[in-house]
Amino acid sequence: MASVPRPETLASVAPGAPGATNAGEVWVWIEIQGGQAAGVSLELLGRACELADGLGVAVGAVLLGSGATSLAPALIAAGADRVYVADHEALADYLAQPYARVVGGLAHRLAPQIVLYGATSTGRDLAPRVASLLRTGLTADCTDLRLGDHTVRGVRHERLLLQIRPAFGGNIIATIVSPEHRPQMASVREGVMRLPAPDANRRGEVVRVQVARGAGADDPAGPILLADDDLAVRLVRRVQEEKRVDLKGARIVVAGGAGVGSRDGWALVHELAETLGGVVGASRAAMDGGWVGPEHQVGQTGTTVRPKLYIAAGISGAIQHRAGMDQSARILAINTDPEAPIFTIAHYGIVGDLHDVIPRLLRAYKAKGDIGCEAGVGDGGAAGTGA
């Protein structure tokens, strides 16, 4: 990457102001989960590196907490050129107002051109607050982020952040741009971007961000101030439900949709998943129908998965569902409708009733001990649709 300017020499374009330039860094807000950087934050660092390379700028990681400096080496190894660390006791636990004040204040001073957030419950809470403070836009739940040019009212804007996501109920794929305001901000769900391999040999810089309690006008040369109103809410107790389904880490996912349609059908889905050593997934329609809990949902509003084998039984393949599983190494679709959209991305398709097909798969697997879900999956091979 090209030489990186020090923070005090970065372009001082006011965020939210028309005519903002592409001089600033690409930032990722780092969420802390269980004392470590969240997986989605590390995934976003990988995509931030690609965007920053295209823009010729540096990647910044924004890290807030108390005693959080120890996480900086891992962020540098994941792609950050500079880690901005705001270490203060008031930031020990995530609270919306103080976090928004610090992230927004830092962005106002250093003018990044792009800021990315993980679309977790915490990121969804923080990102719009920062966008409001900076008077800029925010695109939620992006499925892709790229650079491209766009012309507005006869003015050509180059190397904008193209924020891509399904819209209008998944009937179209929308590309959203923010040509005249900075920073350009977007959130991305976990699993959408690939996790980069860490490079322990990467070199980076840790920049300490001074934070203090107090009130008054912002002084760019002084600490970011947290007023009493910013700290009106305090964390009394943390209650965390134990994770019962690990869709993201599963090597095999057997997912059912509205087409499963009965208790007996779902018994077959569970039996196939258990036999293959996989996890049960589901479409939004199946969850809305009450057949499974939300922890099983795969898709844009559920979990994004990349298993070695994804079996879609009775799933039509709406774009919201495909966005959460189309990067699977091998996809086997089972559906009675030969025109179902799921077949357009499936490597293997079976047109038939899952109540007949799944028992046959179970018998074949138990007889031979292999239907391609172990050694064969992910190693290439022909794709096709059979009746």
C-alpha positions as a Markdown table, in Angstrom:
| # | Residue | x | y | z |
|---|---|---|---|---|
| 1 | Met | 0.0 | 0.0 | 0.0 |
| 2 | Ala | 1.1 | 3.6 | -0.7 |
| 3 | Ser | 2.6 | 5.7 | 2.1 |
| 4 | Val | 0.1 | 6.5 | 4.7 |
| 5 | Pro | -0.4 | 10.1 | 5.9 |
| 6 | Arg | -0.3 | 10.7 | 9.7 |
| 7 | Pro | -3.6 | 11.6 | 11.3 |
| 8 | Glu | -2.8 | 15.3 | 11.7 |
| 9 | Thr | -2.3 | 15.6 | 7.9 |
| 10 | Leu | -5.5 | 13.8 | 6.7 |
| 11 | Ala | -7.9 | 15.8 | 4.7 |
| 12 | Ser | -10.1 | 17.9 | 7.0 |
| 13 | Val | -13.3 | 17.8 | 4.9 |
| 14 | Ala | -16.3 | 18.2 | 7.2 |
| 15 | Pro | -18.3 | 14.9 | 7.3 |
| 16 | Gly | -21.8 | 15.4 | 5.7 |
| 17 | Ala | -20.6 | 18.4 | 3.7 |
| 18 | Pro | -21.3 | 18.4 | -0.1 |
| 19 | Gly | -18.3 | 18.2 | -2.3 |
| 20 | Ala | -16.4 | 15.8 | 0.0 |
| 21 | Thr | -13.3 | 14.2 | -1.5 |
| 22 | Asn | -11.9 | 10.7 | -1.6 |
| 23 | Ala | -8.8 | 11.6 | 0.4 |
| 24 | Gly | -9.8 | 10.0 | 3.7 |
| 25 | Glu | -9.2 | 6.5 | 5.0 |
| 26 | Val | -11.4 | 3.4 | 5.0 |
| 27 | Trp | -12.5 | 2.7 | 8.5 |
| 28 | Val | -14.1 | -0.4 | 10.2 |
| 29 | Trp | -15.7 | 0.0 | 13.6 |
| 30 | Ile | -14.5 | -3.0 | 15.7 |
| 31 | Glu | -17.1 | -4.7 | 17.8 |
| 32 | Ile | -15.8 | -6.6 | 20.9 |
| 33 | Gln | -17.5 | -9.9 | 21.8 |
| 34 | Gly | -16.2 | -12.0 | 24.6 |
| 35 | Gly | -13.0 | -10.0 | 24.9 |
| 36 | Gln | -12.1 | -10.5 | 21.2 |
| 37 | Ala | -12.8 | -8.7 | 18.0 |
| 38 | Ala | -16.0 | -9.9 | 16.5 |
| 39 | Gly | -15.8 | -12.2 | 13.5 |
| 40 | Val | -17.8 | -9.7 | 11.3 |
| 41 | Ser | -15.3 | -6.9 | 12.2 |
| 42 | Leu | -12.4 | -9.0 | 11.0 |
| 43 | Glu | -14.3 | -9.9 | 7.8 |
| 44 | Leu | -14.9 | -6.3 | 7.1 |
| 45 | Leu | -11.2 | -5.5 | 7.5 |
| 46 | Gly | -10.6 | -7.9 | 4.7 |
| 47 | Arg | -13.0 | -6.0 | 2.4 |
| 48 | Ala | -11.7 | -2.7 | 3.7 |
| 49 | Cys | -8.3 | -3.6 | 2.4 |
| 50 | Glu | -9.6 | -4.3 | -1.0 |
| 51 | Leu | -11.5 | -0.9 | -1.1 |
| 52 | Ala | -8.5 | 1.0 | 0.3 |
| 53 | Asp | -6.2 | -0.5 | -2.3 |
| 54 | Gly | -8.5 | 0.7 | -5.0 |
| 55 | Leu | -8.5 | 4.2 | -3.5 |
| 56 | Gly | -4.9 | 4.4 | -2.6 |
| 57 | Val | -5.5 | 5.1 | 1.1 |
| 58 | Ala | -5.0 | 3.4 | 4.4 |
| 59 | Val | -7.3 | 1.1 | 6.4 |
| 60 | Gly | -8.3 | 2.3 | 9.9 |
| 61 | Ala | -9.8 | 0.2 | 12.7 |
| 62 | Val | -11.7 | 2.1 | 15.4 |
| 63 | Leu | -11.5 | 0.3 | 18.7 |
| 64 | Leu | -13.3 | 1.5 | 21.8 |
| 65 | Gly | -13.3 | -0.1 | 25.3 |
| 66 | Ser | -11.4 | -0.3 | 28.6 |
| 67 | Gly | -8.1 | -2.2 | 28.3 |
| 68 | Ala | -8.8 | -2.8 | 24.6 |
| 69 | Thr | -5.3 | -1.9 | 23.3 |
| 70 | Ser | -4.2 | -5.5 | 23.5 |
| 71 | Leu | -6.5 | -6.3 | 20.6 |
| 72 | Ala | -4.6 | -4.0 | 18.2 |
| 73 | Pro | -2.0 | -6.5 | 17.0 |
| 74 | Ala | -4.7 | -8.9 | 15.8 |
| 75 | Leu | -6.4 | -6.1 | 13.9 |
| 76 | Ile | -3.2 | -5.1 | 12.2 |
| 77 | Ala | -2.6 | -8.7 | 11.3 |
| 78 | Ala | -6.2 | -8.8 | 9.8 |
| 79 | Gly | -5.5 | -5.8 | 7.6 |
| 80 | Ala | -5.6 | -2.5 | 9.6 |
| 81 | Asp | -2.9 | 0.0 | 8.8 |
| 82 | Arg | -3.8 | 2.1 | 11.7 |
| 83 | Val | -5.8 | 1.3 | 14.9 |
| 84 | Tyr | -7.5 | 4.1 | 16.6 |
| 85 | Val | -7.8 | 3.1 | 20.3 |
| 86 | Ala | -10.2 | 5.0 | 22.6 |
| 87 | Asp | -9.4 | 3.5 | 26.0 |
| 88 | His | -11.6 | 4.8 | 28.8 |
| 89 | Glu | -13.5 | 3.3 | 31.7 |
| 90 | Ala | -16.7 | 4.9 | 30.5 |
| 91 | Leu | -16.3 | 2.8 | 27.3 |
| 92 | Ala | -15.8 | -0.6 | 29.1 |
| 93 | Asp | -19.3 | -1.7 | 28.0 |
| 94 | Tyr | -21.2 | -0.8 | 24.9 |
| 95 | Leu | -23.6 | 2.1 | 25.5 |
| 96 | Ala | -25.1 | 3.8 | 22.5 |
| 97 | Gln | -24.6 | 7.4 | 23.4 |
| 98 | Pro | -21.0 | 7.5 | 24.5 |
| 99 | Tyr | -19.9 | 5.2 | 21.7 |
| 100 | Ala | -21.7 | 7.3 | 19.1 |
| 101 | Arg | -20.1 | 10.4 | 20.6 |
| 102 | Val | -16.6 | 9.0 | 20.3 |
| 103 | Val | -16.9 | 7.4 | 16.9 |
| 104 | Gly | -18.7 | 10.4 | 15.5 |
| 105 | Gly | -16.3 | 12.8 | 17.1 |
| 106 | Leu | -13.3 | 11.0 | 15.7 |
| 107 | Ala | -14.8 | 10.8 | 12.3 |
| 108 | His | -15.5 | 14.5 | 12.4 |
| 109 | Arg | -11.9 | 15.3 | 13.1 |
| 110 | Leu | -10.2 | 12.9 | 10.7 |
| 111 | Ala | -12.7 | 12.7 | 7.9 |
| 112 | Pro | -12.6 | 9.1 | 6.7 |
| 113 | Gln | -14.3 | 8.6 | 3.4 |
| 114 | Ile | -15.8 | 5.2 | 4.2 |
| 115 | Val | -16.9 | 3.7 | 7.6 |
| 116 | Leu | -18.1 | 0.1 | 7.8 |
| 117 | Tyr | -20.1 | -1.6 | 10.6 |
| 118 | Gly | -21.1 | -5.2 | 11.3 |
| 119 | Ala | -24.8 | -5.5 | 11.1 |
| 120 | Thr | -25.1 | -7.1 | 14.6 |
| 121 | Ser | -27.6 | -5.9 | 17.1 |
| 122 | Thr | -24.9 | -3.6 | 18.5 |
| 123 | Gly | -23.8 | -2.3 | 15.1 |
| 124 | Arg | -27.4 | -1.7 | 14.1 |
| 125 | Asp | -27.8 | 0.5 | 17.2 |
| 126 | Leu | -24.6 | 2.4 | 16.8 |
| 127 | Ala | -24.3 | 3.1 | 13.0 |
| 128 | Pro | -27.5 | 5.2 | 12.5 |
| 129 | Arg | -26.6 | 7.3 | 15.6 |
| 130 | Val | -23.2 | 8.1 | 14.1 |
| 131 | Ala | -24.8 | 8.8 | 10.7 |
| 132 | Ser | -27.2 | 11.2 | 12.4 |
| 133 | Leu | -24.4 | 13.0 | 14.2 |
| 134 | Leu | -22.4 | 13.4 | 11.0 |
| 135 | Arg | -25.4 | 14.1 | 8.8 |
| 136 | Thr | -24.6 | 11.5 | 6.3 |
| 137 | Gly | -26.3 | 8.4 | 4.9 |
| 138 | Leu | -26.2 | 4.8 | 5.9 |
| 139 | Thr | -27.0 | 1.6 | 3.9 |
| 140 | Ala | -27.9 | -1.4 | 6.1 |
| 141 | Asp | -27.5 | -5.1 | 5.4 |
| 142 | Cys | -25.3 | -4.8 | 2.3 |
| 143 | Thr | -24.5 | -8.0 | 0.5 |
| 144 | Asp | -21.6 | -6.6 | -1.5 |
| 145 | Leu | -19.4 | -3.5 | -1.4 |
| 146 | Arg | -17.5 | -2.3 | -4.5 |
| 147 | Leu | -16.0 | 0.8 | -6.0 |
| 148 | Gly | -17.4 | 2.5 | -9.1 |
| 149 | Asp | -18.2 | 5.7 | -10.8 |
| 150 | His | -21.6 | 7.5 | -10.9 |
| 151 | Thr | -22.9 | 10.6 | -12.6 |
| 152 | Val | -25.4 | 12.9 | -10.8 |
| 153 | Arg | -26.9 | 16.0 | -12.5 |
| 154 | Gly | -24.1 | 16.0 | -15.1 |
| 155 | Val | -21.3 | 15.7 | -12.5 |
| 156 | Arg | -19.2 | 12.5 | -12.6 |
| 157 | His | -18.1 | 11.1 | -9.2 |
| 158 | Glu | -15.3 | 8.6 | -9.4 |
| 159 | Arg | -14.5 | 5.6 | -7.1 |
| 160 | Leu | -17.6 | 5.9 | -5.0 |
| 161 | Leu | -18.6 | 3.1 | -2.5 |
| 162 | Leu | -21.3 | 1.0 | -4.3 |
| 163 | Gln | -23.5 | -0.3 | -1.5 |
| 164 | Ile | -25.4 | -3.3 | -2.9 |
| 165 | Arg | -28.4 | -4.9 | -1.2 |
| 166 | Pro | -31.7 | -6.5 | -2.0 |
| 167 | Ala | -34.7 | -4.0 | -2.0 |
| 168 | Phe | -38.4 | -4.0 | -2.4 |
| 169 | Gly | -39.0 | -7.3 | -0.8 |
| 170 | Gly | -36.0 | -8.8 | -2.6 |
| 171 | Asn | -37.5 | -8.2 | -6.1 |
| 172 | Ile | -34.5 | -6.1 | -7.2 |
| 173 | Ile | -30.9 | -5.6 | -6.3 |
| 174 | Ala | -30.3 | -2.0 | -5.4 |
| 175 | Thr | -27.0 | -0.2 | -5.7 |
| 176 | Ile | -26.9 | 2.8 | -3.4 |
| 177 | Val | -24.4 | 5.6 | -3.5 |
| 178 | Ser | -23.6 | 8.7 | -1.5 |
| 179 | Pro | -21.8 | 11.0 | -4.0 |
| 180 | Glu | -21.9 | 14.3 | -2.2 |
| 181 | His | -21.5 | 13.4 | 1.5 |
| 182 | Arg | -18.9 | 11.8 | 3.6 |
| 183 | Pro | -18.3 | 9.5 | 5.2 |
| 184 | Gln | -20.0 | 6.8 | 3.1 |
| 185 | Met | -21.4 | 4.4 | 5.6 |
| 186 | Ala | -22.7 | 0.8 | 5.4 |
| 187 | Ser | -23.4 | -2.2 | 7.5 |
| 188 | Val | -22.8 | -5.8 | 6.5 |
| 189 | Arg | -24.1 | -9.0 | 8.1 |
| 190 | Glu | -21.7 | -11.6 | 9.5 |
| 191 | Gly | -20.6 | -14.2 | 7.0 |
| 192 | Val | -21.2 | -12.1 | 3.9 |
| 193 | Met | -17.5 | -11.2 | 3.5 |
| 194 | Arg | -14.7 | -13.8 | 3.6 |
| 195 | Leu | -12.6 | -13.8 | 6.7 |
| 196 | Pro | -9.0 | -12.8 | 5.7 |
| 197 | Ala | -6.1 | -15.0 | 6.8 |
| 198 | Pro | -4.1 | -13.1 | 9.4 |
| 199 | Asp | -0.6 | -12.0 | 8.5 |
| 200 | Ala | 1.6 | -11.7 | 11.7 |
| 201 | Asn | 4.2 | -9.9 | 9.7 |
| 202 | Arg | 2.1 | -6.9 | 8.8 |
| 203 | Arg | 3.2 | -3.6 | 10.4 |
| 204 | Gly | 0.8 | -1.0 | 11.5 |
| 205 | Glu | 0.4 | 2.0 | 13.8 |
| 206 | Val | -1.6 | 2.3 | 17.1 |
| 207 | Val | -3.1 | 5.8 | 17.5 |
| 208 | Arg | -4.4 | 6.6 | 21.0 |
| 209 | Val | -7.6 | 8.6 | 21.0 |
| 210 | Gln | -7.9 | 10.8 | 24.2 |
| 211 | Val | -11.4 | 10.7 | 25.8 |
| 212 | Ala | -12.4 | 12.6 | 29.0 |
| 213 | Arg | -15.4 | 13.4 | 31.0 |
| 214 | Gly | -16.6 | 17.0 | 30.6 |
| 215 | Ala | -18.6 | 19.5 | 28.5 |
| 216 | Gly | -17.9 | 22.3 | 26.1 |
| 217 | Ala | -17.2 | 22.9 | 22.4 |
| 218 | Asp | -15.1 | 20.3 | 20.6 |
| 219 | Asp | -11.4 | 21.2 | 20.5 |
| 220 | Pro | -9.6 | 19.2 | 17.7 |
| 221 | Ala | -6.4 | 19.4 | 19.7 |
| 222 | Gly | -8.0 | 18.2 | 22.9 |
| 223 | Pro | -9.8 | 15.0 | 24.0 |
| 224 | Ile | -13.2 | 13.9 | 22.9 |
| 225 | Leu | -15.5 | 15.0 | 25.7 |
| 226 | Leu | -18.3 | 12.8 | 27.2 |
| 227 | Ala | -20.9 | 15.0 | 28.9 |
| 228 | Asp | -23.1 | 13.8 | 31.8 |
| 229 | Asp | -26.0 | 13.4 | 29.3 |
| 230 | Asp | -23.9 | 11.0 | 27.3 |
| 231 | Leu | -23.6 | 8.8 | 30.3 |
| 232 | Ala | -27.2 | 9.0 | 31.5 |
| 233 | Val | -27.6 | 5.2 | 30.9 |
| 234 | Arg | -25.5 | 2.6 | 32.7 |
| 235 | Leu | -25.3 | -1.2 | 32.3 |
| 236 | Val | -26.7 | -2.9 | 35.4 |
| 237 | Arg | -26.5 | -6.5 | 34.4 |
| 238 | Arg | -25.7 | -8.5 | 31.2 |
| 239 | Val | -27.8 | -11.5 | 30.4 |
| 240 | Gln | -26.6 | -13.6 | 27.5 |
| 241 | Glu | -28.5 | -16.6 | 26.1 |
| 242 | Glu | -26.4 | -19.6 | 25.3 |
| 243 | Lys | -26.1 | -20.2 | 21.6 |
| 244 | Arg | -27.9 | -23.4 | 20.8 |
| 245 | Val | -27.4 | -23.6 | 17.0 |
| 246 | Asp | -24.1 | -22.9 | 15.2 |
| 247 | Leu | -25.2 | -22.4 | 11.7 |
| 248 | Lys | -22.2 | -20.3 | 10.7 |
| 249 | Gly | -19.7 | -22.9 | 11.8 |
| 250 | Ala | -21.5 | -25.9 | 10.4 |
| 251 | Arg | -19.9 | -27.9 | 7.6 |
| 252 | Ile | -23.3 | -29.3 | 6.5 |
| 253 | Val | -26.6 | -27.5 | 6.6 |
| 254 | Val | -29.9 | -29.2 | 5.8 |
| 255 | Ala | -32.5 | -26.5 | 5.4 |
| 256 | Gly | -36.2 | -26.7 | 5.0 |
| 257 | Gly | -38.7 | -24.2 | 3.6 |
| 258 | Ala | -42.4 | -23.7 | 3.4 |
| 259 | Gly | -42.6 | -26.7 | 1.1 |
| 260 | Val | -41.7 | -29.1 | 3.9 |
| 261 | Gly | -45.2 | -28.3 | 5.2 |
| 262 | Ser | -45.8 | -30.8 | 7.9 |
| 263 | Arg | -44.5 | -32.3 | 11.1 |
| 264 | Asp | -43.5 | -35.5 | 9.3 |
| 265 | Gly | -41.6 | -33.5 | 6.7 |
| 266 | Trp | -39.6 | -31.6 | 9.3 |
| 267 | Ala | -38.9 | -34.9 | 11.1 |
| 268 | Leu | -37.2 | -36.0 | 7.8 |
| 269 | Val | -35.2 | -32.8 | 7.6 |
| 270 | His | -34.0 | -33.2 | 11.2 |
| 271 | Glu | -33.2 | -36.9 | 10.5 |
| 272 | Leu | -31.2 | -36.1 | 7.4 |
| 273 | Ala | -29.2 | -33.4 | 9.3 |
| 274 | Glu | -28.5 | -35.7 | 12.2 |
| 275 | Thr | -27.5 | -38.6 | 9.9 |
| 276 | Leu | -25.0 | -36.4 | 8.0 |
| 277 | Gly | -23.7 | -34.7 | 11.1 |
| 278 | Gly | -25.1 | -31.4 | 10.0 |
| 279 | Val | -27.3 | -28.6 | 11.4 |
| 280 | Val | -30.9 | -27.8 | 10.6 |
| 281 | Gly | -31.5 | -24.5 | 8.8 |
| 282 | Ala | -34.7 | -22.9 | 7.5 |
| 283 | Ser | -36.1 | -20.2 | 5.3 |
| 284 | Arg | -37.9 | -17.1 | 6.6 |
| 285 | Ala | -41.2 | -18.7 | 5.5 |
| 286 | Ala | -40.6 | -21.8 | 7.6 |
| 287 | Met | -39.7 | -19.7 | 10.6 |
| 288 | Asp | -42.7 | -17.5 | 10.1 |
| 289 | Gly | -44.8 | -20.6 | 9.9 |
| 290 | Gly | -43.7 | -21.6 | 13.4 |
| 291 | Trp | -41.8 | -24.8 | 12.3 |
| 292 | Val | -38.5 | -23.7 | 13.7 |
| 293 | Gly | -37.1 | -20.9 | 15.8 |
| 294 | Pro | -35.3 | -17.8 | 14.5 |
| 295 | Glu | -31.9 | -19.2 | 15.4 |
| 296 | His | -32.3 | -21.7 | 12.4 |
| 297 | Gln | -33.1 | -19.0 | 9.8 |
| 298 | Val | -30.7 | -18.7 | 6.9 |
| 299 | Gly | -30.8 | -15.6 | 4.7 |
| 300 | Gln | -30.5 | -11.8 | 4.6 |
| 301 | Thr | -32.5 | -11.4 | 7.8 |
| 302 | Gly | -31.0 | -14.6 | 9.4 |
| 303 | Thr | -27.6 | -16.1 | 9.3 |
| 304 | Thr | -25.2 | -16.1 | 6.3 |
| 305 | Val | -23.6 | -19.5 | 5.9 |
| 306 | Arg | -20.8 | -21.0 | 3.8 |
| 307 | Pro | -20.9 | -24.8 | 4.5 |
| 308 | Lys | -19.3 | -27.5 | 2.5 |
| 309 | Leu | -22.7 | -28.8 | 1.7 |
| 310 | Tyr | -26.1 | -27.0 | 1.7 |
| 311 | Ile | -29.2 | -29.1 | 1.2 |
| 312 | Ala | -32.3 | -27.0 | 0.4 |
| 313 | Ala | -35.5 | -29.0 | 0.8 |
| 314 | Gly | -38.8 | -27.4 | -0.1 |
| 315 | Ile | -37.2 | -24.0 | -0.5 |
| 316 | Ser | -38.2 | -21.9 | -3.5 |
| 317 | Gly | -35.1 | -19.8 | -3.4 |
| 318 | Ala | -36.2 | -16.2 | -2.8 |
| 319 | Ile | -33.4 | -13.7 | -3.2 |
| 320 | Gln | -33.3 | -13.0 | 0.5 |
| 321 | His | -32.6 | -16.7 | 1.2 |
| 322 | Arg | -30.1 | -17.0 | -1.6 |
| 323 | Ala | -28.1 | -14.1 | -0.2 |
| 324 | Gly | -27.5 | -16.1 | 2.9 |
| 325 | Met | -26.3 | -19.4 | 1.4 |
| 326 | Asp | -25.2 | -18.9 | -2.3 |
| 327 | Gln | -21.5 | -19.0 | -1.3 |
| 328 | Ser | -21.8 | -22.6 | -0.1 |
| 329 | Ala | -19.3 | -25.0 | -1.7 |
| 330 | Arg | -22.0 | -27.4 | -2.9 |
| 331 | Ile | -25.7 | -26.8 | -3.0 |
| 332 | Leu | -28.3 | -29.6 | -3.4 |
| 333 | Ala | -31.8 | -28.4 | -4.1 |
| 334 | Ile | -34.9 | -30.6 | -3.7 |
| 335 | Asn | -38.2 | -29.1 | -5.0 |
| 336 | Thr | -41.3 | -30.2 | -6.9 |
| 337 | Asp | -41.2 | -27.1 | -9.1 |
| 338 | Pro | -38.6 | -27.4 | -11.8 |
| 339 | Glu | -38.7 | -23.6 | -12.3 |
| 340 | Ala | -37.9 | -22.8 | -8.7 |
| 341 | Pro | -35.2 | -20.1 | -8.4 |
| 342 | Ile | -33.2 | -22.2 | -6.1 |
| 343 | Phe | -32.2 | -24.4 | -9.1 |
| 344 | Thr | -30.4 | -21.4 | -10.7 |
| 345 | Ile | -27.7 | -21.5 | -8.1 |
| 346 | Ala | -27.8 | -25.2 | -7.2 |
| 347 | His | -24.9 | -27.5 | -8.2 |
| 348 | Tyr | -27.2 | -30.5 | -8.0 |
| 349 | Gly | -31.0 | -30.5 | -8.3 |
| 350 | Ile | -33.6 | -33.1 | -7.7 |
| 351 | Val | -37.1 | -32.3 | -9.0 |
| 352 | Gly | -39.3 | -34.3 | -6.7 |
| 353 | Asp | -41.3 | -34.6 | -3.5 |
| 354 | Leu | -38.9 | -34.3 | -0.5 |
| 355 | His | -41.0 | -36.8 | 1.4 |
| 356 | Asp | -39.9 | -39.4 | -1.3 |
| 357 | Val | -36.4 | -38.0 | -2.0 |
| 358 | Ile | -35.1 | -37.6 | 1.6 |
| 359 | Pro | -35.9 | -41.2 | 2.6 |
| 360 | Arg | -34.0 | -42.4 | -0.5 |
| 361 | Leu | -31.0 | -40.2 | 0.4 |
| 362 | Leu | -31.0 | -41.6 | 3.9 |
| 363 | Arg | -31.1 | -45.2 | 2.6 |
| 364 | Ala | -28.3 | -44.5 | 0.1 |
| 365 | Tyr | -26.2 | -42.9 | 2.7 |
| 366 | Lys | -26.7 | -45.6 | 5.3 |
| 367 | Ala | -26.0 | -48.3 | 2.7 |
| 368 | Lys | -22.8 | -46.7 | 1.2 |
| 369 | Gly | -21.8 | -44.4 | 4.0 |
| 370 | Asp | -21.2 | -41.5 | 1.6 |
| 371 | Ile | -23.3 | -39.3 | -0.7 |
| 372 | Gly | -20.6 | -36.8 | -1.5 |
| 373 | Cys | -20.8 | -34.8 | 1.7 |
| 374 | Glu | -17.3 | -35.5 | 2.9 |
| 375 | Ala | -14.5 | -36.1 | 0.5 |
| 376 | Gly | -16.3 | -35.0 | -2.7 |
| 377 | Val | -17.8 | -31.7 | -1.5 |
| 378 | Gly | -15.8 | -28.6 | -2.5 |
| 379 | Asp | -13.4 | -30.5 | -4.8 |
| 380 | Gly | -15.1 | -29.7 | -8.1 |
| 381 | Gly | -17.2 | -32.0 | -10.1 |
| 382 | Ala | -20.1 | -31.7 | -12.5 |
| 383 | Ala | -23.3 | -29.8 | -11.8 |
| 384 | Gly | -26.7 | -30.7 | -13.0 |
| 385 | Thr | -30.4 | -31.2 | -12.4 |
| 386 | Gly | -32.0 | -34.6 | -12.3 |
| 387 | Ala | -35.6 | -35.7 | -12.2 |
